Amino acid sequence: MNLQTGTRTTLYSNLNPRTLAHEPGTLWGATLLVAGTTVGAGILALPAVTQASGFAATTGTLLGCGAFAMATGLLIAEVNMNVVARYGSDNVTFTTMAEKTLGPTAASGATFLYIFHNYALLVAYVARAGQIVATQSGLPPLAGAAAFAMGFGGLCYGTTQSQFDRINGLLLGMAVAAFVALLTVAGSEVDWPVLGRANWATVPPTIPVMALAFVYHNIVPVIVHNLECDARKQSGGPVVAPLVQAFSFLAIATSFTGFVLAAVDFLPDAFKPLASVPRAGRYALVVLPPILLSTASPGIFFASLDIAGTYGVMTLYGMMPAAMAWASRYNAGAVDVGGDAALAAAGRSTAAVMEVATGSGAATSAGAEAGETASRVVGEAAAVGAARTVELVPGGPAVLLLTGAAAAAVIVSQWVY
């Protein structure tokens, strides 16, 4: 609730299931999660795949990919908040967004693409980080991959949201420090005349990996949920080699944890029987397959990145966000009339629990007072849901068409080149 204006800026409140204390996500924690998820394996592959293009051409393309990633990420947040407002669910995944805006067929396609993309990148992360662990420790490759995946998967499983935010911030800070140290040490080896070279003809094959370097989109539904749907918050040598290894490991670790969190939330929504599987079992389903696949082929790191960039990023996080935003904004028939009922049902349970959590008495004394509070909050939430249509990306239909067309053009270019 905004105390100055008297308007509600969130649609629900996140409560600790054990203490019932209000635990909203912070904007700083969300920022670190986006940054950590973005700084991943795609960035590590950039020097290898962009060498022929030159610095100038690569920089120009990276700027374009960055703008594309920002626009599509905001579109996903926009659709997510609008679906939450219309249907009353407090945790909307990519499958739910596709189903409510584009229909069940699109939802099935989104589920396939999400699983394909997520596991392709998890395999790449575990393969590279496991290789680093094995090299530094002398462990076999499979043991190195298992140590990394189980260690950081366990971090996601065993920490609260606030604890994870702090640890993720520390890891990201260490990655930035390692990168700054790497630039400082290796800066003397820069060949400045080469920086002006640009070979634009070699750029198209590099775009999937460049776009992949900016991917954070899978974590957007998690962030929207953590921020309680508040639109205001959405808007070489003995020294060089260890620094490269340190930065690579930390960059992969911060990205890996983001992908694990997103996948664990996604699976029970996409496959309803998994909702009854214990939380530890869902983590195992996310972490164990990449461990086994990561040692299947020596070249699986770059192969996974290329496939995920071409067919995962450009379809799931390129064309689909534009299509979903179009349906959410301009096709009112895409959303059924059951939204208000669902919102009211969710509001009743949320309001009752909020009364228990925020009241001065014990949980057992909430009884009749919670009923009155529930009616009042449901009324306010329904009014918010009915009036709320968030548009985070300006430009109208032209921007949506341009975004979708750009993603389709990249896919076609890979067939040509």
Summary of the structure (lengths in Angstrom):
residues: 417
radius of gyration: 22.5
end to end distance: 53.2
largest distance: 76.0
contacts: 1417
relative contact order: 0.18
helix: 77%
strand: 0%
